[in-house]
């Protein structure tokens, strides 16, 4: 299986969908390398950065599910390197 490392940047402008965001993140937790969440209280939004290592289609589906939530924006940046199964640097 080939995987890629990517960063998914998520901005949550609607706090009512936070449980759904967390549900999606939990669904893909096996692929999440790290997560940083910043509640930006002055603006009433939350910013989440995810580092993931997964097949490209899995990353795309996860980002798409997040971005389809009302009040959520999700954008993905991919590493150019494609890792083969069990490959370490």
Steps between C-alpha positions, in 0.01 A plus 500: 500500500626848418448785744568871503559742780267800497380786714127563518417852617151535645318817600180452698275807492188320627556355850185290469680263258794439734366157609474396133854625431627293794304198377668521159843545659438195717392299193843567343706494822719212378645734236550809717864560594433819696232757569514859620183689586480870572180657630510857371248640747532863389372400155266222610670234287717195552803411291622141476812374325526127435806313382396176334679207335253308286416395146418807292137395448449464877641849560278642228186336639575618855563857385187491286281379786631779720462768233138403428394584855316832524733762645818295447780564252763230439801521270774244448868535413677181389863399526652421160653178629297179471586235759485131419364252755724476810749750361687715747754771435 
